[in-house]
Amino acid sequence: MVLITHIIIALSSVAYASYTLYAPSKAKLHVSYGLILLTLLSGSYLTILAPAHIAQACASGLAYSGAVLVMTIFAKRKLAEIKLTTD
């Protein structure tokens, strides 16, 4: 059950980060940060439950973290540019 929850949270996080990149806002960034945190917490919990699969979990987790963090950083920069041009 924890694995299914983790996968749903991770996929939601990727989808929401993509949406935030497309149409950034401060509230969307906060939700994206929360989904990233939930994914990392549930992934850490799964790693504690099944330490034999840690290498595969770490590789997948790093790929996920890298992709979502890059999208979130670009969304934050895009939002900052929008605020600068409207001032």
N, CA, C and O atoms as a MOPAC input file, in Angstrom:
PM7 MOZYME 1SCF
protein

 N      0.82100 1    -1.19900 1     0.00000 1
 C      0.00000 1     0.00000 1     0.00000 1
 C      0.86400 1     1.26100 1     0.00000 1
 O      0.54900 1     2.24800 1    -0.66500 1
 N      1.95400 1     1.20700 1     0.75600 1
 C      2.85300 1     2.36100 1     0.81400 1
 C      3.50200 1     2.59300 1    -0.55100 1
 O      3.69300 1     3.73700 1    -0.96300 1
 N      3.83600 1     1.52300 1    -1.24100 1
 C      4.45600 1     1.65500 1    -2.56000 1
 C      3.50300 1     2.31700 1    -3.55300 1
 O      3.91300 1     3.19000 1    -4.31800 1
 N      2.23900 1     1.90800 1    -3.54300 1
 C      1.25500 1     2.51300 1    -4.45200 1
 C      1.07800 1     3.99200 1    -4.12500 1
 O      1.00900 1     4.82900 1    -5.02500 1
 N      1.00400 1     4.30900 1    -2.84100 1
 C      0.88000 1     5.71300 1    -2.41700 1
 C      2.09400 1     6.51800 1    -2.87100 1
 O      1.95900 1     7.64000 1    -3.35900 1
 N      3.27100 1     5.94000 1    -2.70800 1
 C      4.51300 1     6.61000 1    -3.11800 1
 C      4.51400 1     6.87700 1    -4.62100 1
 O      4.88100 1     7.96700 1    -5.05900 1
 N      4.11000 1     5.89600 1    -5.40000 1
 C      4.08900 1     6.05300 1    -6.86400 1
 C      3.07900 1     7.12000 1    -7.27400 1
 O      3.35900 1     7.93500 1    -8.15200 1
 N      1.91500 1     7.11900 1    -6.64600 1
 C      0.89500 1     8.12800 1    -6.96500 1
 C      1.39400 1     9.53100 1    -6.61700 1
 O      1.20900 1    10.47000 1    -7.39000 1
 N      2.02400 1     9.66700 1    -5.45700 1
 C      2.56100 1    10.96900 1    -5.05800 1
 C      3.65400 1    11.41600 1    -6.02800 1
 O      3.68500 1    12.57800 1    -6.43300 1
 N      4.54700 1    10.50500 1    -6.40000 1
 C      5.65400 1    10.85000 1    -7.30000 1
 C      5.13800 1    11.26600 1    -8.68300 1
 O      5.59900 1    12.25800 1    -9.24700 1
 N      4.19500 1    10.51500 1    -9.21700 1
 C      3.64400 1    10.86800 1   -10.53000 1
 C      2.86500 1    12.18600 1   -10.46600 1
 O      2.92400 1    12.99100 1   -11.39500 1
 N      2.14600 1    12.39800 1    -9.38000 1
 C      1.44500 1    13.67300 1    -9.19300 1
 C      2.43100 1    14.82100 1    -9.10000 1
 O      2.18800 1    15.91000 1    -9.62000 1
 N      3.53500 1    14.56900 1    -8.43900 1
 C      4.55900 1    15.59500 1    -8.29300 1
 C      5.15900 1    15.97900 1    -9.64400 1
 O      5.35900 1    17.16100 1    -9.92200 1
 N      5.44100 1    14.99200 1   -10.47200 1
 C      5.99200 1    15.27200 1   -11.81300 1
 C      4.97100 1    16.04400 1   -12.64500 1
 O      5.31700 1    17.02200 1   -13.30800 1
 N      3.72300 1    15.60700 1   -12.61200 1
 C      2.67900 1    16.29100 1   -13.37700 1
 C      2.47300 1    17.71600 1   -12.87900 1
 O      2.33800 1    18.64000 1   -13.68100 1
 N      2.44900 1    17.89900 1   -11.57300 1
 C      2.21100 1    19.23300 1   -11.02300 1
 C      3.41000 1    20.15200 1   -11.26300 1
 O      3.23500 1    21.34600 1   -11.50700 1
 N      4.62400 1    19.60600 1   -11.19500 1
 C      5.81000 1    20.41600 1   -11.49200 1
 C      5.79000 1    20.86600 1   -12.95100 1
 O      6.18200 1    21.99100 1   -13.26200 1
 N      5.33800 1    19.99600 1   -13.83800 1
 C      5.21200 1    20.37100 1   -15.25700 1
 C      4.18200 1    21.48200 1   -15.43000 1
 O      4.40700 1    22.43800 1   -16.17200 1
 N      3.06500 1    21.35200 1   -14.74800 1
 C      2.01900 1    22.38100 1   -14.80100 1
 C      2.52700 1    23.70000 1   -14.21100 1
 O      2.23800 1    24.77100 1   -14.74400 1
 N      3.27000 1    23.62200 1   -13.12800 1
 C      3.83100 1    24.81900 1   -12.50600 1
 C      4.83800 1    25.49200 1   -13.43000 1
 O      4.92700 1    26.71900 1   -13.46600 1
 N      5.58700 1    24.70200 1   -14.16600 1
 C      6.53100 1    25.26300 1   -15.13500 1
 C      5.79000 1    25.99200 1   -16.24500 1
 O      6.24500 1    27.03200 1   -16.72300 1
 N      4.65400 1    25.45000 1   -16.65400 1
 C      3.85600 1    26.05700 1   -17.72100 1
 C      3.17700 1    27.34900 1   -17.25300 1
 O      3.16000 1    28.33800 1   -17.98600 1
 N      2.62000 1    27.34600 1   -16.04500 1
 C      1.89800 1    28.50800 1   -15.51300 1
 C      2.28800 1    28.71900 1   -14.04900 1
 O      1.54700 1    28.32800 1   -13.14700 1
 N      3.45300 1    29.33800 1   -13.81100 1
 C      3.95500 1    29.44000 1   -12.44000 1
 C      3.16500 1    30.43100 1   -11.57400 1
 O      2.65500 1    31.44300 1   -12.05300 1
 N      3.08900 1    30.10000 1   -10.29500 1
 C      2.56500 1    31.01500 1    -9.29100 1
 C      3.18800 1    30.61600 1    -7.96100 1
 O      3.69700 1    29.50600 1    -7.80600 1
 N      3.14100 1    31.52700 1    -7.01500 1
 C      3.75100 1    31.25500 1    -5.71300 1
 C      3.05000 1    30.08800 1    -5.02100 1
 O      3.70600 1    29.23600 1    -4.42200 1
 N      1.73000 1    30.04800 1    -5.10100 1
 C      0.97000 1    28.96700 1    -4.46500 1
 C      1.30700 1    27.61500 1    -5.10300 1
 O      1.45400 1    26.61700 1    -4.39600 1
 N      1.42800 1    27.57800 1    -6.42900 1
 C      1.76000 1    26.32900 1    -7.11400 1
 C      3.15900 1    25.84700 1    -6.73700 1
 O      3.39400 1    24.64600 1    -6.61100 1
 N      4.08600 1    26.79200 1    -6.55800 1
 C      5.42800 1    26.40600 1    -6.13500 1
 C      5.39400 1    25.76100 1    -4.75600 1
 O      6.09200 1    24.77500 1    -4.52000 1
 N      4.59500 1    26.30300 1    -3.84200 1
 C      4.49100 1    25.72900 1    -2.50000 1
 C      3.89600 1    24.32100 1    -2.54700 1
 O      4.35300 1    23.43400 1    -1.82500 1
 N      2.89300 1    24.10900 1    -3.38000 1
 C      2.31500 1    22.77100 1    -3.53400 1
 C      3.35600 1    21.82000 1    -4.11600 1
 O      3.46600 1    20.67200 1    -3.68500 1
 N      4.11400 1    22.29800 1    -5.09100 1
 C      5.15400 1    21.48100 1    -5.70200 1
 C      6.21600 1    21.09300 1    -4.67400 1
 O      6.66700 1    19.94800 1    -4.64700 1
 N      6.61500 1    22.04600 1    -3.82900 1
 C      7.57300 1    21.74800 1    -2.76300 1
 C      7.01700 1    20.68300 1    -1.82500 1
 O      7.74000 1    19.77400 1    -1.41500 1
 N      5.74800 1    20.79100 1    -1.48700 1
 C      5.11300 1    19.81600 1    -0.59600 1
 C      5.08400 1    18.41700 1    -1.20300 1
 O      5.34500 1    17.42900 1    -0.51600 1
 N      4.76200 1    18.34000 1    -2.49800 1
 C      4.73600 1    17.03600 1    -3.17100 1
 C      6.13300 1    16.43000 1    -3.25200 1
 O      6.29200 1    15.21700 1    -3.12200 1
 N      7.13600 1    17.26000 1    -3.46200 1
 C      8.52100 1    16.76900 1    -3.47000 1
 C      8.86700 1    16.20400 1    -2.09700 1
 O      9.43900 1    15.11900 1    -1.99500 1
 N      8.52200 1    16.93500 1    -1.04600 1
 C      8.80600 1    16.47900 1     0.31100 1
 C      8.08400 1    15.16600 1     0.62100 1
 O      8.68000 1    14.24800 1     1.18400 1
 N      6.80400 1    15.07400 1     0.25600 1
 C      6.05400 1    13.83700 1     0.48900 1
 C      6.66900 1    12.65800 1    -0.26200 1
 O      6.72200 1    11.54700 1     0.26600 1
 N      7.13200 1    12.89400 1    -1.48600 1
 C      7.75700 1    11.82400 1    -2.26100 1
 C      9.05000 1    11.36700 1    -1.60200 1
 O      9.31300 1    10.16800 1    -1.50100 1
 N      9.85100 1    12.32100 1    -1.15700 1
 C     11.11500 1    11.95800 1    -0.50700 1
 C     10.87800 1    11.23000 1     0.81200 1
 O     11.59300 1    10.28000 1     1.13300 1
 N      9.88400 1    11.66800 1     1.57500 1
 C      9.57700 1    10.99900 1     2.84600 1
 C      9.06200 1     9.58200 1     2.62700 1
 O      9.50300 1     8.65200 1     3.30300 1
 N      8.13700 1     9.40900 1     1.69400 1
 C      7.61100 1     8.06300 1     1.44100 1
 C      8.68800 1     7.16000 1     0.83100 1
 O      8.72500 1     5.96400 1     1.11900 1
 N      9.55600 1     7.71800 1    -0.00200 1
 C     10.66100 1     6.93900 1    -0.56300 1
 C     11.66000 1     6.52100 1     0.49900 1
 O     12.17500 1     5.40300 1     0.47000 1
 N     11.93400 1     7.41700 1     1.43600 1
 C     12.82800 1     7.06800 1     2.55000 1
 C     12.21600 1     5.96100 1     3.39900 1
 O     12.90900 1     5.03600 1     3.82300 1
 N     10.92100 1     6.06200 1     3.64000 1
 C     10.22400 1     5.03200 1     4.41400 1
 C     10.29300 1     3.67800 1     3.70600 1
 O     10.52400 1     2.65200 1     4.34500 1
 N     10.09300 1     3.67700 1     2.40200 1
 C     10.18200 1     2.42600 1     1.63300 1
 C     11.59400 1     1.85000 1     1.66500 1
 O     11.77200 1     0.63300 1     1.71200 1
 N     12.58300 1     2.71600 1     1.64000 1
 C     13.97400 1     2.26400 1     1.69500 1
 C     14.27500 1     1.61500 1     3.04100 1
 O     15.01400 1     0.63300 1     3.11300 1
 N     13.70400 1     2.16500 1     4.10000 1
 C     13.88200 1     1.57400 1     5.43200 1
 C     13.18500 1     0.21300 1     5.50200 1
 O     13.70500 1    -0.72400 1     6.11000 1
 N     12.00600 1     0.10800 1     4.87800 1
 C     11.26600 1    -1.15900 1     4.89100 1
 C     11.96300 1    -2.25500 1     4.09000 1
 O     11.93300 1    -3.42000 1     4.48700 1
 N     12.58900 1    -1.90000 1     2.97200 1
 C     13.22500 1    -2.89700 1     2.09700 1
 C     14.62600 1    -2.43600 1     1.70300 1
 O     14.83900 1    -2.00300 1     0.57100 1
 N     15.58100 1    -2.52600 1     2.62900 1
 C     16.93900 1    -2.02400 1     2.32500 1
 C     17.67100 1    -2.82300 1     1.24100 1
 O     18.67600 1    -2.34100 1     0.71800 1
 N     17.21100 1    -4.01100 1     0.89100 1
 C     17.88400 1    -4.80500 1    -0.14500 1
 C     17.78200 1    -4.15000 1    -1.51400 1
 O     18.62800 1    -4.39000 1    -2.37500 1
 N     16.75900 1    -3.32600 1    -1.73000 1
 C     16.54600 1    -2.69000 1    -3.03600 1
 C     17.02700 1    -1.24400 1    -3.03900 1
 O     16.54000 1    -0.43700 1    -3.83100 1
 N     17.96700 1    -0.90500 1    -2.17300 1
 C     18.37100 1     0.49000 1    -2.00200 1
 C     19.06800 1     1.05600 1    -3.24300 1
 O     18.88300 1     2.23200 1    -3.55400 1
 N     19.85300 1     0.26100 1    -3.95200 1
 C     20.56000 1     0.77300 1    -5.13800 1
 C     19.57000 1     1.19700 1    -6.21100 1
 O     19.70700 1     2.27300 1    -6.79300 1
 N     18.58100 1     0.36400 1    -6.47400 1
 C     17.57100 1     0.70100 1    -7.47500 1
 C     16.74000 1     1.88900 1    -7.00600 1
 O     16.40600 1     2.76800 1    -7.80100 1
 N     16.40800 1     1.91900 1    -5.73100 1
 C     15.61600 1     3.02400 1    -5.18000 1
 C     16.38700 1     4.33500 1    -5.27300 1
 O     15.81300 1     5.37100 1    -5.60800 1
 N     17.66600 1     4.29500 1    -4.98300 1
 C     18.47400 1     5.51600 1    -5.04100 1
 C     18.60600 1     6.03800 1    -6.46900 1
 O     18.53500 1     7.24700 1    -6.69300 1
 N     18.79400 1     5.15700 1    -7.42000 1
 C     18.91200 1     5.58300 1    -8.81600 1
 C     17.61200 1     6.21400 1    -9.30000 1
 O     17.62600 1     7.27100 1    -9.93000 1
 N     16.50800 1     5.57400 1    -9.01100 1
 C     15.20600 1     6.12600 1    -9.41200 1
 C     14.91100 1     7.41900 1    -8.67800 1
 O     14.39800 1     8.37000 1    -9.26900 1
 N     15.22700 1     7.45800 1    -7.41000 1
 C     14.99200 1     8.65900 1    -6.60100 1
 C     15.81500 1     9.83800 1    -7.06900 1
 O     15.32900 1    10.97000 1    -7.08700 1
 N     17.05500 1     9.58600 1    -7.44600 1
 C     17.90000 1    10.67400 1    -7.95000 1
 C     17.38700 1    11.20800 1    -9.28000 1
 O     17.38900 1    12.41800 1    -9.50900 1
 N     16.95500 1    10.32000 1   -10.14500 1
 C     16.40700 1    10.75300 1   -11.44200 1
 C     15.14400 1    11.58500 1   -11.22400 1
 O     14.98800 1    12.64700 1   -11.82700 1
 N     14.24900 1    11.10800 1   -10.37100 1
 C     13.01900 1    11.84800 1   -10.04800 1
 C     13.36100 1    13.21200 1    -9.44400 1
 O     12.85600 1    14.24200 1    -9.89000 1
 N     14.22300 1    13.20500 1    -8.42400 1
 C     14.56000 1    14.45500 1    -7.73800 1
 C     15.17400 1    15.46400 1    -8.69400 1
 O     14.83100 1    16.64600 1    -8.67100 1
 N     16.08200 1    14.98900 1    -9.53100 1
 C     16.71700 1    15.88600 1   -10.48500 1
 C     15.71900 1    16.51100 1   -11.44200 1
 O     15.74300 1    17.72100 1   -11.66700 1
 N     14.84200 1    15.69200 1   -12.00600 1
 C     13.87000 1    16.19600 1   -12.98500 1
 C     12.89600 1    17.17700 1   -12.34600 1
 O     12.64700 1    18.25000 1   -12.89600 1
 N     12.34700 1    16.82200 1   -11.19900 1
 C     11.35100 1    17.67600 1   -10.56100 1
 C     11.98700 1    18.96000 1   -10.02000 1
 O     11.38900 1    20.03200 1   -10.11300 1
 N     13.17300 1    18.86200 1    -9.46400 1
 C     13.82800 1    20.06800 1    -8.95800 1
 C     14.20100 1    21.02900 1   -10.08100 1
 O     14.07800 1    22.24400 1    -9.92200 1
 N     14.65400 1    20.49900 1   -11.21100 1
 C     14.96900 1    21.36500 1   -12.35300 1
 C     13.71200 1    22.08400 1   -12.83200 1
 O     13.74700 1    23.28800 1   -13.08900 1
 N     12.60000 1    21.35300 1   -12.95300 1
 C     11.34800 1    21.99000 1   -13.38900 1
 C     10.89600 1    23.05500 1   -12.39200 1
 O     10.42600 1    24.12000 1   -12.79100 1
 N     11.03700 1    22.77100 1   -11.10000 1
 C     10.61400 1    23.72000 1   -10.07400 1
 C     11.50500 1    24.95700 1   -10.07100 1
 O     11.00900 1    26.07200 1    -9.90700 1
 N     12.78700 1    24.78000 1   -10.24600 1
 C     13.71000 1    25.92700 1   -10.29400 1
 C     13.40500 1    26.80900 1   -11.50200 1
 O     13.38400 1    28.03400 1   -11.38900 1
 N     13.16800 1    26.18700 1   -12.65700 1
 C     12.83200 1    26.97900 1   -13.84300 1
 C     11.49500 1    27.70500 1   -13.67100 1
 O     11.33700 1    28.83500 1   -14.13400 1
 N     10.54500 1    27.06200 1   -13.01200 1
 C      9.26000 1    27.71300 1   -12.75600 1
 C      9.44500 1    28.91200 1   -11.83200 1
 O      8.82400 1    29.95600 1   -12.02800 1
 N     10.29700 1    28.75800 1   -10.82900 1
 C     10.56200 1    29.87000 1    -9.90600 1
 C     11.23500 1    31.03200 1   -10.63200 1
 O     10.89500 1    32.19200 1   -10.39900 1
 N     12.18000 1    30.72600 1   -11.50400 1
 C     12.83600 1    31.78600 1   -12.28900 1
 C     11.85800 1    32.46200 1   -13.23900 1
 O     11.88700 1    33.68000 1   -13.41200 1
 N     10.99700 1    31.66800 1   -13.84800 1
 C      9.99700 1    32.21500 1   -14.75900 1
 C      9.04400 1    33.14400 1   -14.01500 1
 O      8.67300 1    34.20100 1   -14.52600 1
 N      8.65200 1    32.74800 1   -12.81100 1
 C      7.77900 1    33.58900 1   -11.98400 1
 C      8.48500 1    34.87500 1   -11.59700 1
 O      7.86500 1    35.93800 1   -11.58800 1
 N      9.76700 1    34.80100 1   -11.27900 1
 C     10.51900 1    36.01200 1   -10.93000 1
 C     10.60000 1    36.96000 1   -12.12500 1
 O     10.50100 1    38.17500 1   -11.95400 1
 N     10.77900 1    36.41800 1   -13.33600 1
 C     10.82100 1    37.25500 1   -14.53000 1
 C      9.47300 1    37.93300 1   -14.77300 1
 O      9.42200 1    39.10000 1   -15.16200 1
 N      8.40500 1    37.21500 1   -14.54600 1
 C      7.07000 1    37.78000 1   -14.73000 1
 C      6.85800 1    38.92400 1   -13.75400 1
 O      6.32700 1    39.96900 1   -14.13100 1
 N      7.27100 1    38.74100 1   -12.49400 1
 C      7.11300 1    39.79900 1   -11.50400 1
 C      7.94400 1    41.02300 1   -11.83300 1
 O      7.51700 1    42.15000 1   -11.58200 1
 N      9.15000 1    40.81100 1   -12.40300 1
 C     10.01900 1    41.93500 1   -12.75600 1
 C      9.42900 1    42.73900 1   -13.91200 1
 O      9.52500 1    43.96700 1   -13.92400 1
 N      8.83600 1    42.07400 1   -14.85800 1
 C      8.30800 1    42.77700 1   -16.01900 1
 C      6.99400 1    43.50500 1   -15.69900 1
 O      6.64000 1    44.46000 1   -16.38900 1
 N      6.27700 1    43.06800 1   -14.67000 1
 C      5.03800 1    43.72100 1   -14.32000 1
 C      5.21900 1    44.89200 1   -13.36300 1
 O      4.29400 1    45.67900 1   -13.16300 1
 N      6.39300 1    45.01200 1   -12.77600 1
 C      6.64600 1    46.12800 1   -11.84100 1
 C      6.94100 1    47.42200 1   -12.55200 1
 O      7.17300 1    48.44300 1   -11.90400 1

